[in-house]
Amino acid sequence: MSQAERALLSDPQGSRNPLWTLGLLRSEITTLLRRHRTCALLAVLAAVPVLIGIAIRIETGGGGGGEGGPDGGAGPAFLAQVTNNGFFLVFAALAATLPVFLPMAVGVVAGDAIAGEANSGTLRYLLVAPAGRTRLLLVKYASVLVFCLVATLVVALSALAVGALLFPVGDVTTISGTRIGFGEGLARAALTALVVAVSLTGFAAIGLFVSTLTGSGIGAMAATVGLLITVQILDSIPQLSGVHPYLFAHYWMSFADVLREPVYWDDLSKNFQLQGLYVAVFGSAAWARFTAKDITA
């Protein structure tokens, strides 16, 4: 049980103070980021850009590769440009981790948010005090969103460091074929990381909802990750193209449009709207389930 939760149990009236909510959120985020499981997940995510960079370095011998066509897409075009500019390892690493590794890490954290508390027996004692189930649920979801941003930044910063160490860096050639300064390129990379983090918000809401359905943290995590795999398979079947635009993962790779000149916002806007819809639907479902749930553990 976190320090804020212990303080609440000793002083239930403190839960009426809005500052207590910020304290609970801060405590929840700190506890989450200090867990060994969370550190292990972040370490794995940080290792992916390292492996990609080393593999490209060995394959090319450090020599320059092709620039890639301006419309080459996210993955291959970024990989083709890494040897000429290590900055592109940021985008290549995000393209490699977003389909599976990043959402899987988010699924583990989101699935454990409520079910993990129930499984450890702390959820019941926390709700004995008038903390409010709605406020507790919002704090849990906010902490998952913070993890989405932290996990994405870990991948981006690891890739930027490895790219600068193994390859030359300089002005950036956009997917559109124009050149922008390295400083603007860094701003585009930061925006891309933010876009990727926002892309995971809908899946995080789904994981939180699943977490309210069971008292088993492992079961909730497995169900959330299983749903991710199922949706990814469905999104890859051409015969189901009619439902693809409604799958939460369909527009994830639209982050590549941030590196166009000018930025192409059509698919990005669709992605944001779709994530907002998933957050509204599954966030409401999680609230309805959690507020009516009989907490026995």
VENGI-V485694 format. One line per field, one symbol per residue. ss: DSSP state (2 for helix, 1 for strand, 0 for the rest). phi: phi as a letter, one per 20 degrees, with the letter a starting at -180 (. if undefined). psi: psi as a letter, one per 20 degrees, with the letter a starting at -180 (. if undefined). Layout:
BEGIN
ss=???
phi=???
psi=???
END
This chain:
BEGIN
ss=002222222202222202222222222222222202222222222222222222222222000000000000002222222200022222222222222222222222222222222222022222220000222222222222222222222222222222222200000110000011022222222222222222202222222222200000222222222222222222200222222200000002222222200000022222222222222222222222222200000
phi=.ffffffffebgfffeegfffffffffffffffefffffffffffffffffffffffffemnefdffnffdfnffgffffeffebfgfffffffffeffcfffffffffffegefffffeneffffffeffnfffffffffffffffgfffffffffffffffffecfcrgdefffnedcfffffffffffffffffffefffffffffffeebedfffffffffffgfffffffeegfdgfegfdefefdgffgfffeecffeegfffffffffffffffffffffffffdfeedc
psi=prghhhhghhmhhhiiphhhghgggghgggggiiqhgghgghgghhhghggggggggghijjrqaqhqqhkiaffggghhighhoihihghgghhhhghggghgghhggghigghgghhijhgghhihqlhphgggghgghhhhhghggggghggghghggghhhhrqqbqporhiirpqrhghghhhgghghgggghhihghhhghgghhiiqjogggggggghhhggghhghiiohikhhigiiphihjgjihhihjrorpoighgghgggghhghggghghggggghhipooi.
END
